[in-house]
Amino acid sequence: MIRFARAFGRSPAVRCPVPRRRALRLAALLSAVLAVAAPALTAPRDAAAQTMQFLGPPAAPPPAGPFQTPPNTPRPAFQAPGGGAPGLAPSSREPHAVLPQAPPGKAALGVFARFGADGAPIPRGLVWRVFADQPESTGAFPLVAESSEATPVFFLNPGGYIVHVSYGFATVAQRVQMGPLSRRQAFEVAAGALRLSADVDDKPIPAQKLTFDIFEGSFLQGRTSSQPYYRGASAGEVVLLPEGTYHVVSTYGDANAVVRADVTVAPGKLTDATVHHRAAQIMLKLVKVAGGEAQADTQWTVITPGGDTIKESIGAFPTFVLSEGDYTAIARKDGKNFSREIKVEAGKNQEIEVLAK
């Protein structure tokens, strides 16, 4: 089970993880963008920008680029769309209404990103990289400039460039042709945020006992990727993601207390999702008499009624988090086996003694 709450305007501390999926080589990605970008540039989608006198040659629409978040990307803070003062036209709320004077022989490119076509500008957490659109003899595309500002201005020589912006896991790459005139360019980053937590019997589970793996796609519709999009998210961590549906796997402890659920991330929204576990924490000890001292160096195995091994451990006080159900705890000491049937009920933590007789 899972419940959600969406809210605007939250800005919690965020960890923006570096993706752990296999990344394509940057040169190949740039080649893909250039292949998709139209040779003849078309009019920009930013209607407000069309009225600006410094607008230079427009850029082609951004392709559905295969770029992944580059390594060592700073970790931003999530901001939901806030909007400007009421009654203002969109152009008056957007950056770069006036661009600075460019050095001789260069033109200014003012860039900013927003949450989709009609979204508010993203105020922070962006990483910008500008590449030349022609590779060097080595096949690599030269990095011309980069910035972690929200609305940077790049001074560029006339020519073609690939501008890449990342916001957490959400990325956009776009071809820009610079002429003698300065211009601004808006980038539409359809991104949202996901914050996960879990409880059992309506009581929050401590964050240190939880991990979350996030997969692309819907488990309910049978369209889940085989590899995690992000592995090992912590409870309370805000993960920036492209809009879409994701499958979350929540693990409580390190045994079999696992719950799966689908969540939807919408552009410019922080989605809070709470996973409900049906499990409890069990501590075992081998004693010679009831209430006696636990025996050290005991080997433990927990199995299901069908004989499947759930967990193994060695020690006097092994502690497991087990999903609700029936189990058998087997203790092995000095070549002898001792066992006890146990029943796990959701939210009812237990200390269970196994008699050595």
TORVEX-349888 format. One record per residue: x negated, y negated, z negated of N, C-alpha, C, O in turn. Coordinates in steps of 0.05 Angstrom, whole numbers, padded with zeros to 5 digits, always signed. Layout:
% TORVEX-349888
XYZXYZXYZXYZ ...
//
This chain:
% TORVEX-349888
-00017+00024+00000+00000+00000+00000-00018-00025+00000-00041-00024-00009 -00006-00047+00010-00022-00071+00012-00003-00095+00012+00018-00093+00024 -00011-00116-00001+00005-00140+00000-00012-00164+00009-00036-00163+00006 +00001-00185+00020-00013-00207+00032-00003-00233+00022+00020-00235+00013 -00020-00254+00023-00012-00281+00019-00030-00299+00035-00054-00298+00034 -00018-00316+00052-00033-00334+00069-00030-00362+00058-00009-00370+00049 -00052-00377+00060-00052-00404+00050-00070-00421+00067-00090-00412+00078 -00063-00447+00070-00079-00466+00085-00096-00483+00066-00089-00486+00042 -00118-00493+00076-00133-00512+00061-00151-00501+00040-00163-00516+00025 -00153-00475+00037-00172-00463+00018-00200-00464+00028-00205-00461+00052 -00219-00468+00010-00247-00468+00019-00264-00454-00002-00281-00466-00014 -00259-00428-00006-00275-00413-00026-00303-00408-00016-00309-00411+00008 -00321-00401-00035-00347-00394-00027-00346-00369-00010-00329-00351-00014 -00363-00368+00010-00361-00347+00030-00388-00334+00035-00409-00347+00034 -00387-00309+00040-00410-00295+00051-00403-00289+00080-00383-00276+00085 -00418-00299+00098-00414-00294+00126-00435-00273+00134-00458-00281+00141 -00428-00248+00135-00449-00227+00138-00459-00226+00167-00445-00233+00186 -00484-00217+00169-00495-00211+00195-00483-00185+00204-00485-00165+00189 -00472-00183+00229-00459-00158+00238-00479-00135+00239-00502-00139+00246 -00469-00111+00231-00487-00088+00231-00481-00069+00254-00493-00047+00255 -00464-00077+00272-00461-00061+00296-00484-00065+00315-00499-00084+00312 -00487-00047+00333-00508-00049+00353-00504-00073+00370-00483-00076+00383 -00524-00091+00371-00522-00116+00387-00534-00113+00414-00554-00099+00418 -00521-00125+00434-00532-00125+00461-00555-00144+00463-00556-00163+00447 -00573-00140+00481-00596-00158+00484-00585-00185+00494-00567-00187+00510 -00598-00206+00483-00589-00233+00489-00590-00240+00519-00573-00253+00530 -00611-00230+00532-00613-00236+00561-00590-00224+00576-00580-00237+00595 -00582-00200+00569-00560-00187+00583-00534-00202+00578-00517-00204+00596 -00531-00213+00553-00507-00227+00547-00505-00253+00563-00484-00260+00574 -00527-00267+00565-00528-00292+00581-00522-00286+00610-00508-00302+00623 -00532-00264+00620-00527-00257+00648-00497-00252+00652-00486-00259+00672 -00484-00239+00632-00456-00233+00634-00440-00259+00635-00420-00262+00650 -00448-00279+00618-00433-00304+00618-00436-00318+00645-00417-00329+00655 -00460-00319+00655-00465-00332+00681-00450-00318+00703-00441-00331+00722 -00447-00292+00701-00432-00278+00722-00403-00284+00722-00390-00285+00743 -00392-00290+00698-00364-00295+00696-00358-00324+00702-00337-00330+00714 -00375-00343+00694-00371-00371+00698-00368-00377+00728-00383-00367+00744 -00349-00394+00735-00344-00400+00763-00366-00418+00774-00375-00436+00760 -00375-00413+00798-00396-00430+00809-00387-00459+00813-00402-00477+00807 -00362-00463+00822-00352-00489+00825-00337-00496+00799-00318-00482+00792 -00346-00517+00785-00335-00523+00759-00307-00535+00762-00302-00550+00782 -00289-00529+00743-00262-00539+00744-00258-00560+00723-00275-00565+00706 -00234-00572+00723-00228-00594+00704-00226-00582+00676-00218-00560+00672 -00235-00598+00655-00234-00588+00628-00206-00586+00618-00187-00599+00628 -00203-00569+00597-00177-00565+00585-00170-00586+00565-00147-00588+00556 -00190-00602+00556-00185-00623+00536-00173-00647+00550-00188-00663+00562 -00147-00650+00548-00133-00672+00562-00143-00699+00552-00145-00718+00567 -00147-00701+00526-00156-00726+00515-00183-00734+00526-00188-00758+00530 -00201-00715+00530-00227-00721+00540-00227-00732+00568-00246-00746+00577 -00206-00727+00584-00205-00736+00611-00204-00766+00614-00210-00777+00634 -00195-00779+00593-00192-00808+00593-00218-00822+00585-00219-00847+00585 -00238-00808+00577-00262-00820+00566-00281-00828+00589-00286-00812+00607 -00290-00853+00589-00306-00863+00611-00333-00850+00614-00345-00851+00635 -00343-00838+00592-00370-00826+00594-00368-00796+00601-00389-00783+00601 -00345-00787+00608-00342-00758+00615-00357-00752+00640-00352-00764+00661 -00376-00733+00638-00391-00725+00661-00378-00702+00676-00354-00697+00672 -00393-00688+00692-00381-00665+00707-00370-00645+00688-00384-00637+00669 -00345-00636+00692-00333-00617+00673-00345-00590+00674-00359-00582+00693 -00339-00575+00653-00350-00548+00651-00329-00527+00659-00305-00533+00658 -00339-00504+00667-00321-00482+00673-00307-00472+00648-00318-00475+00626 -00283-00460+00650-00270-00449+00627-00288-00428+00614-00301-00413+00628 -00287-00425+00587-00305-00406+00574-00297-00377+00582-00273-00371+00580 -00316-00361+00589-00309-00333+00595-00304-00317+00570-00310-00326+00548 -00292-00294+00573-00289-00276+00551-00316-00263+00545-00320-00239+00550 -00334-00279+00534-00362-00272+00532-00366-00249+00513-00352-00245+00494 -00387-00232+00518-00393-00210+00501-00412-00217+00479-00424-00199+00467 -00416-00243+00473-00436-00250+00454-00429-00240+00426-00405-00239+00419 -00449-00232+00412-00446-00225+00384-00459-00246+00367-00476-00261+00376 -00452-00247+00341-00464-00266+00323-00494-00261+00322-00503-00239+00315 -00510-00282+00327-00539-00278+00327-00549-00271+00299-00537-00279+00280 -00572-00258+00298-00584-00252+00271-00591-00277+00256-00594-00298+00268 -00592-00275+00230-00600-00296+00212-00582-00320+00214-00590-00343+00211 -00556-00315+00219-00536-00337+00220-00530-00346+00192-00525-00329+00175 -00531-00373+00187-00524-00382+00160-00496-00374+00152-00479-00369+00170 -00491-00373+00127-00465-00364+00117-00448-00388+00110-00453-00403+00092 -00426-00392+00126-00410-00416+00123-00388-00413+00102-00384-00392+00091 -00376-00436+00096-00352-00436+00079-00328-00438+00097-00327-00454+00115 -00308-00422+00091-00284-00422+00108-00267-00446+00102-00263-00454+00079 -00257-00459+00124-00240-00482+00122-00215-00476+00139-00218-00471+00163 -00191-00478+00128-00167-00476+00144-00161-00503+00156-00171-00523+00146 -00146-00504+00178-00141-00529+00191-00128-00549+00172-00109-00542+00158 -00138-00573+00172-00127-00593+00154-00112-00614+00168-00092-00624+00157 -00120-00622+00192-00106-00643+00207-00114-00670+00197-00125-00674+00176 -00108-00690+00214-00116-00717+00207-00092-00733+00196-00073-00721+00186 -00095-00759+00198-00073-00776+00187-00048-00773+00204-00051-00770+00229 -00024-00774+00192+00000-00771+00208+00003-00792+00229-00004-00815+00225 +00013-00784+00252+00019-00803+00273-00004-00808+00291-00001-00823+00311 -00028-00798+00286-00050-00803+00303-00050-00784+00327-00042-00761+00325 -00058-00794+00350-00061-00777+00373-00083-00757+00369-00102-00763+00355 -00082-00734+00382-00103-00713+00378-00131-00724+00384-00149-00717+00369 -00134-00741+00404-00160-00751+00411-00172-00768+00389-00197-00769+00385 -00155-00782+00373-00165-00799+00352-00174-00783+00327-00188-00794+00310 -00166-00757+00326-00174-00741+00303-00198-00724+00310-00208-00710+00293 -00207-00724+00335-00228-00706+00343-00255-00722+00344-00255-00746+00348 -00277-00707+00341-00303-00720+00340-00312-00731+00367-00300-00725+00388 -00333-00747+00366-00347-00757+00390-00329-00775+00408-00331-00774+00432 -00312-00792+00395-00298-00812+00410-00318-00831+00423-00312-00842+00445 -00340-00835+00410-00362-00851+00421-00388-00836+00418-00394-00825+00396 -00403-00833+00439-00429-00819+00438-00452-00838+00437-00450-00860+00447 -00473-00830+00424-00497-00848+00422-00511-00850+00449-00507-00833+00467 -00527-00871+00452-00542-00876+00476-00563-00854+00479-00578-00849+00461 -00564-00842+00503-00584-00821+00508-00611-00833+00516-00611-00855+00528 -00633-00820+00511-00659-00829+00521-00659-00830+00552-00643-00816+00565 -00677-00845+00563-00679-00847+00593-00682-00819+00605-00698-00803+00596 -00667-00814+00626-00670-00788+00641-00654-00766+00628-00654-00744+00639 -00640-00771+00606-00624-00750+00593-00595-00759+00590-00589-00783+00593 -00578-00740+00583-00550-00747+00578-00542-00734+00551-00553-00713+00544 -00523-00746+00537-00514-00736+00511-00491-00716+00515-00472-00722+00530 -00493-00694+00502-00471-00674+00501-00462-00672+00472-00476-00661+00455 -00438-00682+00467-00426-00680+00441-00407-00656+00440-00389-00654+00456 -00411-00637+00421-00395-00613+00420-00382-00611+00393-00392-00621+00373 -00359-00598+00393-00345-00592+00368-00327-00568+00374-00322-00561+00397 -00318-00555+00352-00302-00531+00355-00276-00535+00339-00275-00550+00320 -00255-00521+00348-00230-00523+00334-00217-00495+00334-00224-00477+00349 -00197-00492+00316-00183-00467+00313-00162-00463+00335-00139-00469+00331 -00171-00455+00358-00152-00451+00381-00146-00477+00395-00156-00498+00388 -00130-00475+00416-00124-00498+00433-00112-00522+00418-00118-00545+00424 -00094-00516+00399-00080-00537+00385-00089-00540+00356-00077-00554+00340 -00111-00526+00349-00120-00527+00321-00136-00551+00314-00146-00566+00332 -00140-00555+00289-00157-00577+00279-00186-00570+00282-00194-00547+00284 -00203-00591+00284-00232-00586+00286-00242-00570+00262-00233-00574+00239 -00261-00553+00266-00274-00537+00245-00295-00555+00232-00313-00563+00245 -00293-00560+00206-00310-00580+00193-00338-00571+00185-00355-00587+00181 -00342-00545+00183-00369-00535+00175-00371-00506+00181-00352-00493+00190 -00396-00495+00177-00400-00466+00180-00406-00457+00209-00405-00433+00214 -00411-00476+00227-00416-00469+00255-00446-00468+00260-00462-00483+00248 -00453-00451+00279-00481-00449+00288-00481-00452+00318-00468-00437+00332 -00495-00472+00328-00496-00478+00357-00523-00471+00369-00544-00476+00356 -00523-00459+00393-00547-00454+00407-00543-00461+00436-00523-00453+00448 -00562-00475+00448-00561-00483+00476-00583-00470+00491-00606-00472+00483 -00576-00455+00512-00596-00440+00528-00595-00452+00557-00574-00460+00567 -00618-00452+00569-00619-00457+00598-00605-00435+00613-00606-00412+00604 -00591-00441+00635-00576-00421+00649-00592-00405+00669-00581-00389+00684 -00618-00411+00670-00636-00396+00688-00657-00382+00671-00670-00395+00655 -00662-00356+00676-00681-00341+00660-00710-00348+00667-00715-00358+00689 -00728-00343+00649-00757-00346+00654-00766-00321+00669-00751-00303+00674 -00792-00321+00675-00803-00298+00690-00800-00272+00674-00800-00250+00685 -00799-00275+00647-00796-00251+00630-00767-00241+00629-00762-00219+00619 -00749-00256+00641-00721-00248+00640-00706-00260+00617-00681-00257+00615 -00719-00273+00598-00706-00285+00575-00696-00313+00583-00708-00327+00598 -00673-00321+00571-00662-00347+00575-00673-00366+00554-00669-00360+00530 -00687-00387+00561-00700-00405+00541-00679-00418+00523-00658-00427+00532 -00686-00418+00497-00670-00433+00478-00678-00462+00479-00701-00469+00474 -00659-00480+00486-00665-00508+00490-00661-00524+00464-00677-00541+00457 -00640-00518+00449-00634-00532+00425-00615-00515+00408-00602-00497+00417 -00615-00522+00382-00597-00508+00364-00591-00527+00340-00606-00545+00334 -00568-00522+00327-00560-00539+00305-00539-00524+00288-00524-00507+00298 -00539-00530+00262-00519-00519+00244-00500-00541+00235-00484-00537+00216 -00500-00564+00248-00481-00585+00242-00454-00578+00254-00452-00562+00273 -00433-00589+00243-00406-00584+00254-00401-00597+00281-00388-00585+00298 -00412-00621+00285-00407-00635+00310-00434-00647+00320-00437-00672+00320 -00452-00631+00329-00478-00641+00338-00476-00655+00365-00457-00651+00380 -00497-00671+00370-00500-00683+00397-00528-00674+00407-00548-00678+00394 -00528-00663+00431-00552-00654+00443-00559-00672+00467-00542-00680+00482 -00585-00680+00468-00594-00697+00490-00608-00678+00510-00629-00667+00505 -00596-00676+00534-00605-00656+00553-00611-00668+00580-00600-00688+00588 -00631-00655+00594-00636-00663+00621-00614-00653+00639-00600-00634+00632 -00609-00666+00662-00589-00657+00681-00595-00627+00688-00618-00620+00693 -00574-00611+00690-00577-00583+00697-00556-00566+00684-00538-00576+00671 -00559-00540+00687-00540-00521+00676-00549-00509+00650-00573-00504+00646 -00530-00505+00632-00536-00494+00605-00514-00474+00597-00491-00475+00607 -00521-00457+00578-00502-00440+00565-00501-00449+00535-00521-00448+00521 -00477-00458+00526-00474-00466+00499-00460-00444+00484-00438-00435+00491 -00472-00435+00462-00461-00412+00446-00456-00423+00418-00473-00435+00406 -00432-00418+00408-00425-00426+00381-00414-00402+00366-00398-00386+00377 -00422-00399+00341-00412-00377+00324-00401-00388+00298-00411-00407+00287 -00380-00375+00289-00367-00382+00264-00360-00356+00250-00340-00343+00255 -00379-00347+00233-00376-00320+00222-00380-00300+00244-00399-00301+00259 -00361-00281+00247-00362-00261+00268-00350-00271+00294-00353-00258+00315 -00336-00294+00293-00324-00305+00317-00344-00321+00333-00357-00338+00322 -00346-00315+00359-00365-00329+00376-00353-00337+00403-00334-00324+00412 -00363-00358+00414-00355-00368+00441-00379-00377+00456-00397-00390+00445 -00381-00369+00481-00403-00379+00499-00391-00392+00523-00371-00382+00535 -00402-00414+00531-00390-00429+00553-00412-00442+00570-00432-00452+00559 -00409-00442+00596-00428-00455+00614-00421-00484+00617-00398-00492+00620 -00441-00501+00614-00438-00530+00616-00458-00541+00637-00482-00535+00636 -00448-00557+00655-00465-00570+00675-00468-00599+00668-00449-00614+00667 -00493-00607+00662-00498-00635+00655-00507-00651+00679-00525-00643+00694 -00495-00675+00682-00504-00694+00702-00517-00718+00689-00528-00716+00668 -00516-00741+00703-00528-00765+00691-00512-00778+00669-00522-00794+00654 -00486-00771+00667-00468-00784+00648-00465-00767+00623-00466-00742+00625 -00462-00780+00600-00457-00766+00575-00428-00755+00574-00411-00766+00589 -00423-00736+00558-00397-00723+00556-00394-00709+00530-00413-00705+00515 -00369-00702+00524-00364-00685+00501-00350-00660+00510-00338-00659+00531 -00351-00639+00493-00339-00614+00501-00328-00600+00476-00342-00598+00456 -00303-00592+00477-00290-00578+00456-00292-00548+00460-00289-00538+00483 -00296-00533+00439-00297-00503+00441-00274-00492+00423-00271-00500+00400 -00259-00474+00434-00237-00462+00420-00246-00436+00407-00252-00416+00421 -00247-00436+00381-00256-00412+00366-00232-00401+00351-00225-00412+00330 -00221-00380+00361-00197-00368+00349-00206-00350+00326-00210-00326+00329 -00210-00362+00302-00221-00348+00279-00203-00352+00255-00191-00373+00252 -00203-00333+00237-00190-00335+00211-00208-00322+00190-00231-00316+00195 -00197-00319+00167-00213-00307+00145-00196-00286+00130-00172-00288+00129 -00210-00267+00119-00198-00245+00104-00212-00242+00077-00236-00240+00076 -00195-00242+00056-00206-00238+00029-00191-00214+00017-00167-00214+00016 -00206-00195+00007-00195-00169-00001-00199-00165-00032-00218-00174-00044 -00179-00151-00043-00181-00143-00071-00164-00117-00074-00152-00108-00054 -00165-00105-00098-00150-00080-00102-00141-00079-00131-00154-00091-00149 -00120-00063-00135-00111-00059-00163-00102-00030-00165-00098-00015-00146 -00097-00022-00190-00086+00004-00196-00066+00001-00219-00074-00010-00240 -00042+00010-00215-00021+00006-00235-00018-00023-00242-00014-00030-00266 -00019-00041-00222-00016-00070-00224-00038-00083-00241-00035-00106-00250 -00060-00070-00245-00083-00081-00259-00106-00084-00240-00113-00065-00226 -00119-00108-00238-00141-00111-00219-00164-00092-00225-00171-00087-00248 -00176-00082-00204-00199-00065-00206-00224-00083-00205-00226-00100-00188 -00243-00079-00223-00268-00095-00223-00282-00094-00196-00283-00073-00184 -00292-00117-00188-00304-00119-00161-00327-00099-00157-00331-00089-00135 -00342-00094-00179-00366-00077-00176-00359-00048-00171-00376-00032-00163 -00334-00041-00175-00325-00013-00170-00312-00009-00143-00302+00012-00136 -00311-00031-00126-00297-00030-00101-00315-00036-00078-00334-00051-00080 -00310-00024-00055-00322-00031-00030-00301-00029-00008-00282-00014-00010 -00304-00046+00013-00286-00046+00035-00301-00044+00061-00321-00058+00065 -00292-00027+00079-00302-00026+00106-00280-00036+00125-00256-00029+00122 -00288-00053+00143-00269-00066+00161-00273-00056+00190-00296-00058+00200 -00253-00045+00202-00254-00035+00229-00236-00052+00247-00216-00062+00239 -00244-00054+00273-00227-00066+00292-00204-00048+00299-00207-00024+00300 -00180-00060+00305-00158-00044+00314-00138-00036+00292-00142-00044+00269 -00118-00021+00300-00097-00013+00282-00098+00017+00278-00096+00033+00297 -00100+00026+00253-00099+00054+00246-00071+00066+00252-00068+00088+00261 -00050+00050+00246-00023+00059+00249-00016+00064+00279+00000+00081+00285 -00029+00048+00296-00024+00051+00325-00045+00068+00339-00044+00071+00363 -00063+00080+00323-00083+00098+00334-00104+00084+00352-00114+00096+00371 -00110+00058+00345-00129+00043+00362-00152+00032+00345-00160+00009+00348 -00162+00048+00327-00183+00039+00309-00210+00046+00321-00214+00069+00331 -00230+00028+00319-00257+00034+00328-00270+00054+00310-00262+00057+00287 -00289+00069+00321-00302+00090+00305-00323+00079+00286-00330+00093+00266 -00334+00056+00292-00355+00044+00276-00344+00019+00262-00329+00004+00274 -00352+00015+00236-00342-00008+00222-00350-00034+00235-00373-00037+00244 -00332-00053+00236-00339-00080+00245-00356-00093+00224-00376-00108+00230 -00349-00089+00199-00366-00098+00176-00364-00078+00154-00342-00071+00145 -00386-00068+00145-00387-00047+00125-00395-00059+00098-00413-00075+00096 -00381-00049+00077-00389-00056+00050-00381-00084+00040-00395-00096+00025 -00358-00095+00050-00349-00120+00039-00341-00117+00010-00332-00096+00001 -00346-00138-00005-00340-00138-00034-00313-00150-00039-00302-00165-00023 -00301-00143-00062-00276-00155-00070-00281-00184-00075-00300-00192-00088 -00262-00201-00065-00265-00230-00068-00282-00243-00047-00282-00268-00046 -00296-00228-00031-00313-00240-00010-00295-00249+00013-00277-00234+00021 -00300-00272+00024-00285-00283+00047-00301-00277+00072-00324-00286+00075 -00290-00261+00090-00303-00253+00114-00290-00268+00138-00266-00266+00142 -00306-00282+00153-00296-00297+00177-00295-00278+00200-00315-00266+00208 -00271-00276+00213-00267-00257+00234-00252-00269+00257-00237-00288+00254 -00256-00259+00282-00239-00267+00304-00210-00259+00298-00205-00240+00284 -00191-00274+00309-00163-00267+00305-00158-00239+00315-00170-00230+00334 -00139-00225+00303-00132-00198+00312-00124-00180+00289-00122-00189+00266 -00121-00155+00295-00113-00135+00276-00137-00118+00268-00154-00110+00284 -00140-00113+00242-00162-00098+00231-00152-00076+00212-00131-00078+00200 -00168-00055+00211-00162-00032+00193-00181-00033+00170-00206-00032+00174 -00171-00034+00146-00187-00036+00122-00187-00010+00107-00166+00002+00102 -00211+00000+00100-00214+00024+00083-00225+00015+00056-00248+00006+00055 -00209+00019+00036-00217+00011+00009-00226+00035-00007-00211+00055-00009 -00250+00034-00019-00260+00056-00035-00264+00047-00064-00278+00028-00069 -00251+00061-00082-00252+00056-00111-00270+00077-00123-00263+00101-00123 -00293+00069-00134-00313+00088-00143-00328+00101-00120-00330+00089-00099 -00338+00126-00124-00353+00139-00104-00345+00167-00099-00360+00184-00090 -00319+00173-00105-00309+00200-00100-00288+00200-00078-00294+00194-00055 -00263+00206-00085-00242+00208-00065-00220+00188-00067-00199+00191-00054 -00223+00167-00083-00203+00146-00085-00205+00127-00062-00219+00106-00064 -00192+00133-00040-00194+00117-00015-00166+00111-00006-00149+00128-00004 -00162+00085+00002-00136+00076+00012-00142+00061+00038-00161+00046+00041 -00124+00066+00058-00126+00053+00084-00102+00035+00089-00080+00041+00081 -00107+00013+00103-00085-00005+00110-00093-00023+00133-00117-00028+00137 -00074-00032+00148-00078-00051+00170-00072-00079+00160-00054-00084+00145 -00088-00098+00170-00084-00127+00163-00086-00143+00189-00099-00134+00209 -00074-00166+00189-00075-00184+00213-00088-00210+00205-00081-00222+00185 -00108-00219+00221-00121-00244+00216-00112-00264+00237-00114-00259+00261 -00102-00287+00228-00091-00307+00246-00110-00331+00247-00124-00336+00227 -00112-00345+00269-00130-00368+00271-00125-00389+00250-00102-00397+00246 -00146-00399+00237-00144-00421+00219-00130-00414+00193-00123-00432+00177 -00126-00388+00186-00113-00380+00162-00130-00362+00145-00145-00345+00156 -00128-00365+00119-00141-00347+00100-00120-00327+00092-00100-00334+00080 -00126-00301+00097-00107-00280+00090-00118-00265+00066-00140-00254+00066 -00102-00266+00044-00109-00250+00020-00094-00224+00021-00070-00223+00026 -00108-00202+00018-00097-00175+00019-00105-00159-00005-00129-00158-00012 -00085-00148-00019-00090-00132-00043-00083-00103-00037-00060-00097-00029 -00101-00084-00041-00097-00056-00036-00089-00043-00063-00101-00048-00083 -00069-00026-00062-00059-00012-00086-00070+00017-00086-00062+00033-00069 -00086+00023-00106-00097+00050-00109-00080+00066-00128-00068+00055-00146 -00080+00092-00124-00068+00112-00142-00090+00130-00152-00094+00152-00141 -00104+00121-00172-00128+00135-00182-00133+00128-00211-00119+00111-00223 -00152+00142-00223-00160+00137-00251-00189+00145-00255-00200+00161-00240 -00200+00135-00276-00228+00141-00283-00229+00163-00304-00215+00162-00324 -00245+00184-00298-00247+00207-00315-00276+00210-00325-00294+00210-00309 -00279+00213-00352-00306+00219-00363-00305+00247-00374-00287+00254-00390 -00324+00263-00367-00326+00291-00375-00349+00295-00395-00369+00281-00395 -00345+00314-00414-00367+00322-00431-00363+00351-00440-00340+00360-00444 -00385+00365-00442-00385+00393-00450-00391+00394-00480-00412+00384-00489 -00374+00406-00496-00377+00407-00525-00375+00436-00534-00361+00452-00522 -00387+00442-00557-00385+00468-00569-00360+00471-00585-00348+00493-00587 -00351+00449-00598-00326+00448-00613-00312+00423-00605-00324+00403-00597 -00285+00422-00609-00270+00398-00602-00280+00375-00618-00283+00376-00643 -00285+00353-00604-00295+00329-00617-00325+00330-00622-00336+00311-00635 -00338+00351-00613-00367+00354-00619-00384+00337-00600-00375+00321-00584 -00410+00340-00604-00430+00325-00589-00432+00336-00560-00431+00360-00555 -00434+00317-00541-00436+00325-00513-00463+00338-00507-00483+00329-00518 -00463+00359-00491-00487+00373-00485-00502+00360-00461-00490+00355-00440 -00527+00355-00465-00543+00341-00445-00550+00361-00422-00548+00385-00426 -00559+00350-00400-00568+00366-00377-00547+00387-00368-00554+00409-00360 -00522+00379-00368-00501+00396-00358-00496+00390-00329-00494+00367-00321 -00493+00411-00313-00486+00408-00285-00456+00409-00282-00443+00427-00293 -00445+00389-00267-00416+00386-00264-00408+00388-00235-00421+00378-00217 -00385+00401-00231-00372+00402-00205-00342+00398-00209-00330+00411-00226 -00330+00380-00193-00301+00376-00194-00290+00386-00167-00299+00377-00146 -00271+00404-00169-00260+00415-00144-00229+00412-00144-00217+00409-00165 -00217+00414-00121-00188+00414-00118-00177+00442-00122-00193+00461-00123 -00151+00445-00125-00139+00472-00127-00145+00489-00103-00145+00514-00106 -00151+00477-00080-00158+00493-00056-00187+00500-00055-00195+00514-00037 -00203+00491-00075-00231+00498-00075-00250+00478-00062-00274+00483-00061 -00239+00456-00053-00257+00435-00041-00272+00420-00062-00260+00411-00082 -00298+00417-00058-00314+00402-00078-00310+00372-00074-00313+00362-00051 -00303+00358-00095-00298+00329-00094-00323+00314-00103-00331+00294-00091 -00336+00323-00125-00358+00308-00136-00376+00327-00152-00366+00346-00165 -00402+00322-00152-00421+00337-00168-00439+00317-00182-00445+00295-00173 -00448+00326-00206-00465+00308-00222-00480+00324-00243-00473+00347-00248 -00500+00312-00255-00515+00324-00277-00517+00303-00300-00524+00280-00295 -00510+00311-00324-00512+00293-00346-00492+00300-00368-00476+00319-00365 -00494+00286-00391-00477+00291-00414-00450+00278-00410-00430+00289-00420 -00449+00254-00397-00423+00240-00395-00418+00231-00366-00418+00207-00360 -00415+00249-00347-00409+00240-00320-00382+00227-00318-00363+00235-00331 -00381+00206-00302-00356+00191-00300-00349+00189-00270-00365+00181-00253 -00324+00197-00264-00315+00196-00236-00289+00181-00234-00273+00180-00253 -00285+00168-00211-00258+00157-00204-00246+00176-00185-00256+00180-00163 -00223+00188-00193-00210+00208-00176-00182+00199-00168-00168+00186-00184 -00175+00206-00144-00148+00201-00135-00128+00217-00151-00134+00239-00161 -00104+00207-00154-00083+00221-00169-00079+00249-00159-00077+00254-00135 -00078+00269-00178-00074+00297-00170-00085+00316-00190-00093+00308-00212 -00086+00341-00183-00096+00363-00200-00124+00371-00191-00130+00373-00168 -00141+00377-00211-00169+00385-00206-00178+00406-00226-00165+00411-00247 -00201+00417-00220-00215+00435-00239-00243+00424-00244-00258+00419-00225 -00250+00420-00269-00277+00411-00277-00293+00435-00285-00285+00449-00303 -00316+00439-00273-00333+00463-00279-00359+00452-00290-00373+00436-00277 -00366+00462-00313-00392+00455-00326-00410+00479-00326-00402+00501-00332 -00436+00474-00319-00455+00496-00318-00478+00489-00337-00491+00468-00334 -00483+00507-00357-00503+00502-00377-00516+00528-00385-00502+00547-00392 -00543+00529-00383-00558+00553-00391-00548+00578-00376-00546+00599-00388 -00542+00575-00351-00534+00597-00334-00506+00606-00338-00498+00626-00326 -00490+00592-00354-00462+00599-00359-00444+00577-00348-00451+00554-00347 -00420+00586-00338-00400+00567-00328-00377+00564-00347-00368+00584-00358 -00367+00540-00350-00344+00534-00366-00326+00515-00350-00336+00498-00336 -00300+00519-00352-00282+00503-00335-00257+00494-00350-00251+00505-00371 -00244+00474-00338-00219+00465-00350-00202+00452-00328-00213+00437-00311 -00176+00458-00328-00158+00445-00309-00152+00416-00319-00147+00412-00343 -00152+00397-00301-00147+00369-00308-00126+00358-00289-00124+00366-00266 -00110+00339-00300-00090+00325-00284-00096+00295-00285-00098+00284-00307 -00099+00283-00262-00105+00254-00260-00079+00239-00253-00066+00246-00233 -00072+00219-00269-00049+00202-00264-00059+00174-00259-00078+00165-00272 -00046+00160-00240-00055+00133-00232-00056+00114-00256-00036+00112-00271 -00079+00101-00260-00082+00081-00280-00087+00092-00308-00091+00076-00327 -00087+00118-00312-00091+00130-00339-00120+00141-00340-00124+00164-00334 -00138+00125-00350-00166+00134-00353-00167+00154-00377-00153+00151-00397 -00184+00174-00373-00185+00195-00394-00214+00203-00400-00232+00201-00384 -00218+00213-00425-00243+00226-00433-00235+00255-00438-00219+00261-00455 -00247+00273-00423-00239+00302-00423-00262+00319-00433-00284+00317-00423 -00255+00336-00452-00275+00354-00464-00271+00382-00451-00249+00391-00448 -00294+00394-00444-00294+00422-00435-00309+00438-00457-00332+00433-00463 -00294+00458-00468-00306+00474-00489-00325+00495-00478-00319+00509-00459 -00348+00497-00491-00369+00516-00482-00364+00543-00496-00378+00550-00514 -00343+00556-00487-00337+00582-00499-00321+00599-00480-00313+00622-00486 
//
